[in-house]
Amino acid sequence: MDKMLYLGMTGAKQTEYAQAINSNNLANVSTTGFRADLHSFSSVPIEGPGVDTRVNAVVDSYGTDFSQGPVANTGRDLDVAVKGSGFIAVQAPDGTEAYTRAGDLRIEAGGLLATGAGHLVLGNGGPVAIPPNSSLLIGGDGTISIQPFGQGPETLSIVDRIKLVNPDVSRLQKGPDGLLRVRDGETADPDGSVSLTSGALERSNVNVAKTLVNMIELARQYEMQVNVMKTSEENADVAAQLMRLS
C-alpha cells in the first residue's frame, strides 16, 4: 500500500505543477506579445536499491509556444507589432540583453523608450533615448524619426533604430521575468529582414478554450490522485484492524 500512496502523492504533486503552468498561461491571455509555456507528463523510473518498481509521474516543461498571436490595430504611434518571426531587443532588469514580442512602447522620464512592462528598448548603441518632439514615427525597419518642436514635417530627423533580431527559437529560453534570452548568455545579432507594423499590437498566443479545457482535465486528474491516497489510507486502516483481530 505504500507504493499506492507513493504513486498518488507524486502524481498529485506533479499535477499541481502542471496546473500552475496552465494557470500562468491563462492569467496572461491579455498580455501583449505573451508566449504560452508548454508542458507534458512523462514516466521517470527512480534509481536506487529497493525502489526498482517505483516510477515518478513528472511534468516536463518543454519550451515555449512561438506561434504568432493575433494582431490588433490601435492607431497609436508608439505601438508596434513584429511581422512574422523576430523579436525586439530590450534591456532586462539585471542589465542583460533579452528579447520580447511586446510592442506597447512608451517614453519614460528622461526620454528613454521602454515597453509597457518597463524594459528599456535597445537601439544601435544601447537604450533608445527620444529627444523632445512634436511627433514621432517608427518605420518598418525600426527606424525612429522625430519632428523637433517648432519645426515643420520636412525636418524629420532619425534619432535611432530599434534593434530587431531573429535568433533560432530552439536556442531561446524564457526567464522568470517573461523575457526570452539566448542560451549560454549569448546575444543575437541585428537582422535586417525583421520588420515592424506601426500602430498595431500583437496579442497573447494563448488559446483560451484549450487552456480552460486543460485546466478542467488537470483538476479532475488531481482529484483522482487524491482519491488514490484516501483509498490507500482506508486500506491501511482495514489492514491494521485485521492485524489486531488476529
Contacts in CASP RR format, 6 or more apart in sequence:
PFRMAT RR
TARGET T0000
AUTHOR 0000-0000-0000
METHOD contacts of the structure
MODEL  1
MDKMLYLGMTGAKQTEYAQAINSNNLANVSTTGFRADLHSFSSVPIEGPG
VDTRVNAVVDSYGTDFSQGPVANTGRDLDVAVKGSGFIAVQAPDGTEAYT
RAGDLRIEAGGLLATGAGHLVLGNGGPVAIPPNSSLLIGGDGTISIQPFG
QGPETLSIVDRIKLVNPDVSRLQKGPDGLLRVRDGETADPDGSVSLTSGA
LERSNVNVAKTLVNMIELARQYEMQVNVMKTSEENADVAAQLMRLS
1 232 0 8 1.000
1 235 0 8 1.000
1 236 0 8 1.000
1 239 0 8 1.000
3 53 0 8 1.000
3 54 0 8 1.000
4 228 0 8 1.000
4 231 0 8 1.000
4 232 0 8 1.000
4 235 0 8 1.000
5 228 0 8 1.000
5 229 0 8 1.000
5 232 0 8 1.000
5 233 0 8 1.000
6 54 0 8 1.000
7 55 0 8 1.000
7 57 0 8 1.000
7 228 0 8 1.000
8 225 0 8 1.000
8 226 0 8 1.000
8 228 0 8 1.000
8 229 0 8 1.000
8 232 0 8 1.000
9 225 0 8 1.000
9 229 0 8 1.000
10 56 0 8 1.000
10 57 0 8 1.000
11 57 0 8 1.000
11 225 0 8 1.000
12 222 0 8 1.000
12 225 0 8 1.000
12 226 0 8 1.000
12 229 0 8 1.000
14 41 0 8 1.000
14 56 0 8 1.000
14 57 0 8 1.000
14 58 0 8 1.000
14 59 0 8 1.000
15 59 0 8 1.000
15 218 0 8 1.000
15 221 0 8 1.000
15 222 0 8 1.000
15 225 0 8 1.000
16 222 0 8 1.000
17 59 0 8 1.000
18 39 0 8 1.000
18 41 0 8 1.000
18 59 0 8 1.000
18 218 0 8 1.000
19 215 0 8 1.000
19 218 0 8 1.000
19 219 0 8 1.000
19 222 0 8 1.000
21 37 0 8 1.000
21 39 0 8 1.000
21 59 0 8 1.000
21 61 0 8 1.000
22 39 0 8 1.000
22 211 0 8 1.000
22 214 0 8 1.000
22 215 0 8 1.000
22 218 0 8 1.000
23 215 0 8 1.000
24 37 0 8 1.000
25 36 0 8 1.000
25 37 0 8 1.000
25 206 0 8 1.000
25 211 0 8 1.000
26 206 0 8 1.000
26 208 0 8 1.000
26 211 0 8 1.000
26 212 0 8 1.000
26 215 0 8 1.000
28 34 0 8 1.000
28 36 0 8 1.000
28 204 0 8 1.000
28 206 0 8 1.000
29 204 0 8 1.000
29 206 0 8 1.000
29 208 0 8 1.000
29 211 0 8 1.000
30 203 0 8 1.000
30 204 0 8 1.000
31 102 0 8 1.000
31 204 0 8 1.000
32 101 0 8 1.000
32 102 0 8 1.000
32 103 0 8 1.000
32 104 0 8 1.000
32 116 0 8 1.000
32 201 0 8 1.000
32 202 0 8 1.000
32 203 0 8 1.000
32 204 0 8 1.000
33 69 0 8 1.000
33 100 0 8 1.000
33 101 0 8 1.000
33 102 0 8 1.000
33 103 0 8 1.000
33 201 0 8 1.000
33 202 0 8 1.000
33 203 0 8 1.000
33 204 0 8 1.000
33 205 0 8 1.000
34 102 0 8 1.000
34 204 0 8 1.000
34 205 0 8 1.000
34 206 0 8 1.000
35 64 0 8 1.000
35 65 0 8 1.000
35 66 0 8 1.000
35 101 0 8 1.000
35 174 0 8 1.000
35 180 0 8 1.000
35 204 0 8 1.000
35 205 0 8 1.000
36 64 0 8 1.000
36 65 0 8 1.000
36 204 0 8 1.000
36 205 0 8 1.000
36 206 0 8 1.000
36 207 0 8 1.000
36 211 0 8 1.000
37 61 0 8 1.000
37 63 0 8 1.000
37 64 0 8 1.000
37 65 0 8 1.000
37 174 0 8 1.000
38 61 0 8 1.000
38 62 0 8 1.000
38 63 0 8 1.000
38 64 0 8 1.000
38 65 0 8 1.000
39 59 0 8 1.000
39 60 0 8 1.000
39 61 0 8 1.000
39 62 0 8 1.000
40 59 0 8 1.000
40 60 0 8 1.000
40 62 0 8 1.000
41 57 0 8 1.000
41 58 0 8 1.000
41 59 0 8 1.000
41 60 0 8 1.000
42 57 0 8 1.000
42 58 0 8 1.000
42 60 0 8 1.000
43 55 0 8 1.000
43 56 0 8 1.000
43 57 0 8 1.000
43 58 0 8 1.000
44 55 0 8 1.000
44 56 0 8 1.000
44 58 0 8 1.000
45 52 0 8 1.000
45 54 0 8 1.000
45 55 0 8 1.000
45 56 0 8 1.000
46 54 0 8 1.000
46 55 0 8 1.000
46 56 0 8 1.000
63 173 0 8 1.000
63 174 0 8 1.000
64 169 0 8 1.000
64 172 0 8 1.000
64 173 0 8 1.000
64 174 0 8 1.000
64 180 0 8 1.000
65 205 0 8 1.000
66 85 0 8 1.000
66 169 0 8 1.000
66 172 0 8 1.000
67 205 0 8 1.000
68 84 0 8 1.000
68 202 0 8 1.000
68 205 0 8 1.000
69 202 0 8 1.000
69 203 0 8 1.000
69 204 0 8 1.000
69 205 0 8 1.000
70 202 0 8 1.000
70 203 0 8 1.000
71 81 0 8 1.000
71 197 0 8 1.000
71 200 0 8 1.000
71 201 0 8 1.000
71 202 0 8 1.000
71 203 0 8 1.000
72 200 0 8 1.000
72 201 0 8 1.000
72 203 0 8 1.000
73 199 0 8 1.000
73 200 0 8 1.000
74 199 0 8 1.000
74 200 0 8 1.000
74 201 0 8 1.000
75 199 0 8 1.000
75 200 0 8 1.000
76 199 0 8 1.000
77 135 0 8 1.000
77 136 0 8 1.000
77 137 0 8 1.000
77 138 0 8 1.000
77 198 0 8 1.000
77 199 0 8 1.000
78 104 0 8 1.000
78 105 0 8 1.000
78 106 0 8 1.000
78 107 0 8 1.000
78 136 0 8 1.000
78 138 0 8 1.000
79 103 0 8 1.000
79 104 0 8 1.000
79 105 0 8 1.000
79 198 0 8 1.000
79 199 0 8 1.000
79 200 0 8 1.000
79 201 0 8 1.000
80 88 0 8 1.000
80 103 0 8 1.000
80 105 0 8 1.000
80 138 0 8 1.000
80 142 0 8 1.000
80 162 0 8 1.000
80 196 0 8 1.000
80 197 0 8 1.000
80 198 0 8 1.000
80 199 0 8 1.000
80 200 0 8 1.000
80 201 0 8 1.000
81 103 0 8 1.000
81 196 0 8 1.000
81 197 0 8 1.000
81 199 0 8 1.000
81 200 0 8 1.000
81 201 0 8 1.000
81 202 0 8 1.000
82 88 0 8 1.000
82 101 0 8 1.000
82 103 0 8 1.000
82 164 0 8 1.000
82 194 0 8 1.000
82 195 0 8 1.000
82 196 0 8 1.000
82 197 0 8 1.000
82 202 0 8 1.000
83 194 0 8 1.000
83 195 0 8 1.000
83 196 0 8 1.000
83 197 0 8 1.000
85 166 0 8 1.000
85 169 0 8 1.000
85 194 0 8 1.000
86 101 0 8 1.000
86 164 0 8 1.000
86 165 0 8 1.000
86 166 0 8 1.000
86 191 0 8 1.000
86 194 0 8 1.000
87 99 0 8 1.000
87 100 0 8 1.000
87 101 0 8 1.000
87 164 0 8 1.000
87 165 0 8 1.000
87 166 0 8 1.000
87 167 0 8 1.000
87 180 0 8 1.000
87 188 0 8 1.000
87 194 0 8 1.000
88 99 0 8 1.000
88 100 0 8 1.000
88 101 0 8 1.000
88 102 0 8 1.000
88 103 0 8 1.000
88 115 0 8 1.000
88 121 0 8 1.000
88 162 0 8 1.000
88 163 0 8 1.000
88 164 0 8 1.000
89 97 0 8 1.000
89 98 0 8 1.000
89 99 0 8 1.000
89 121 0 8 1.000
89 122 0 8 1.000
89 123 0 8 1.000
89 162 0 8 1.000
89 163 0 8 1.000
89 164 0 8 1.000
89 165 0 8 1.000
89 188 0 8 1.000
90 97 0 8 1.000
90 98 0 8 1.000
90 99 0 8 1.000
90 100 0 8 1.000
90 114 0 8 1.000
90 115 0 8 1.000
90 119 0 8 1.000
90 120 0 8 1.000
90 121 0 8 1.000
90 122 0 8 1.000
90 179 0 8 1.000
91 97 0 8 1.000
91 98 0 8 1.000
91 119 0 8 1.000
91 120 0 8 1.000
91 121 0 8 1.000
91 122 0 8 1.000
91 126 0 8 1.000
91 127 0 8 1.000
92 98 0 8 1.000
92 119 0 8 1.000
92 177 0 8 1.000
92 179 0 8 1.000
92 181 0 8 1.000
93 119 0 8 1.000
93 177 0 8 1.000
96 181 0 8 1.000
96 185 0 8 1.000
97 122 0 8 1.000
97 181 0 8 1.000
97 187 0 8 1.000
98 119 0 8 1.000
98 177 0 8 1.000
98 179 0 8 1.000
98 180 0 8 1.000
98 181 0 8 1.000
99 165 0 8 1.000
99 167 0 8 1.000
99 172 0 8 1.000
99 179 0 8 1.000
99 180 0 8 1.000
99 181 0 8 1.000
99 188 0 8 1.000
100 115 0 8 1.000
100 117 0 8 1.000
100 119 0 8 1.000
100 178 0 8 1.000
100 179 0 8 1.000
100 180 0 8 1.000
101 202 0 8 1.000
102 115 0 8 1.000
102 116 0 8 1.000
102 117 0 8 1.000
102 202 0 8 1.000
103 115 0 8 1.000
103 116 0 8 1.000
103 201 0 8 1.000
103 202 0 8 1.000
104 115 0 8 1.000
104 116 0 8 1.000
104 201 0 8 1.000
105 113 0 8 1.000
105 114 0 8 1.000
105 115 0 8 1.000
105 116 0 8 1.000
105 121 0 8 1.000
105 138 0 8 1.000
106 113 0 8 1.000
106 114 0 8 1.000
106 115 0 8 1.000
106 116 0 8 1.000
106 118 0 8 1.000
107 113 0 8 1.000
107 114 0 8 1.000
107 130 0 8 1.000
108 114 0 8 1.000
108 118 0 8 1.000
110 129 0 8 1.000
111 129 0 8 1.000
111 130 0 8 1.000
111 131 0 8 1.000
112 120 0 8 1.000
112 127 0 8 1.000
112 128 0 8 1.000
112 129 0 8 1.000
112 130 0 8 1.000
113 120 0 8 1.000
113 121 0 8 1.000
113 127 0 8 1.000
113 128 0 8 1.000
113 129 0 8 1.000
113 130 0 8 1.000
113 144 0 8 1.000
114 120 0 8 1.000
114 121 0 8 1.000
115 121 0 8 1.000
119 179 0 8 1.000
120 127 0 8 1.000
120 128 0 8 1.000
121 127 0 8 1.000
121 128 0 8 1.000
121 162 0 8 1.000
121 163 0 8 1.000
122 128 0 8 1.000
122 162 0 8 1.000
122 163 0 8 1.000
123 160 0 8 1.000
123 161 0 8 1.000
123 162 0 8 1.000
123 163 0 8 1.000
124 160 0 8 1.000
124 161 0 8 1.000
124 163 0 8 1.000
125 160 0 8 1.000
128 144 0 8 1.000
128 159 0 8 1.000
128 160 0 8 1.000
128 162 0 8 1.000
129 159 0 8 1.000
129 160 0 8 1.000
130 136 0 8 1.000
130 144 0 8 1.000
130 146 0 8 1.000
130 159 0 8 1.000
131 146 0 8 1.000
131 148 0 8 1.000
131 159 0 8 1.000
132 148 0 8 1.000
132 149 0 8 1.000
133 146 0 8 1.000
133 147 0 8 1.000
133 148 0 8 1.000
133 149 0 8 1.000
134 147 0 8 1.000
134 148 0 8 1.000
134 149 0 8 1.000
134 150 0 8 1.000
134 151 0 8 1.000
135 146 0 8 1.000
135 147 0 8 1.000
135 153 0 8 1.000
136 144 0 8 1.000
136 145 0 8 1.000
136 146 0 8 1.000
136 147 0 8 1.000
137 144 0 8 1.000
137 145 0 8 1.000
137 146 0 8 1.000
137 156 0 8 1.000
137 198 0 8 1.000
138 144 0 8 1.000
138 145 0 8 1.000
138 162 0 8 1.000
138 196 0 8 1.000
138 198 0 8 1.000
139 145 0 8 1.000
139 196 0 8 1.000
139 198 0 8 1.000
140 195 0 8 1.000
140 196 0 8 1.000
140 197 0 8 1.000
140 198 0 8 1.000
141 161 0 8 1.000
141 164 0 8 1.000
141 192 0 8 1.000
141 195 0 8 1.000
141 196 0 8 1.000
142 161 0 8 1.000
142 162 0 8 1.000
142 164 0 8 1.000
142 195 0 8 1.000
142 196 0 8 1.000
143 158 0 8 1.000
143 160 0 8 1.000
143 161 0 8 1.000
143 162 0 8 1.000
144 158 0 8 1.000
144 159 0 8 1.000
144 160 0 8 1.000
144 161 0 8 1.000
144 162 0 8 1.000
145 156 0 8 1.000
145 157 0 8 1.000
145 158 0 8 1.000
145 159 0 8 1.000
146 156 0 8 1.000
146 157 0 8 1.000
146 159 0 8 1.000
147 153 0 8 1.000
147 155 0 8 1.000
147 156 0 8 1.000
148 155 0 8 1.000
148 157 0 8 1.000
162 196 0 8 1.000
163 190 0 8 1.000
164 190 0 8 1.000
164 191 0 8 1.000
164 192 0 8 1.000
164 194 0 8 1.000
164 195 0 8 1.000
164 196 0 8 1.000
165 188 0 8 1.000
165 189 0 8 1.000
165 190 0 8 1.000
165 191 0 8 1.000
165 194 0 8 1.000
166 188 0 8 1.000
166 191 0 8 1.000
166 193 0 8 1.000
166 194 0 8 1.000
167 182 0 8 1.000
167 188 0 8 1.000
171 182 0 8 1.000
171 183 0 8 1.000
171 186 0 8 1.000
172 180 0 8 1.000
172 181 0 8 1.000
172 182 0 8 1.000
172 183 0 8 1.000
173 180 0 8 1.000
173 181 0 8 1.000
173 183 0 8 1.000
174 180 0 8 1.000
174 181 0 8 1.000
175 181 0 8 1.000
182 188 0 8 1.000
END
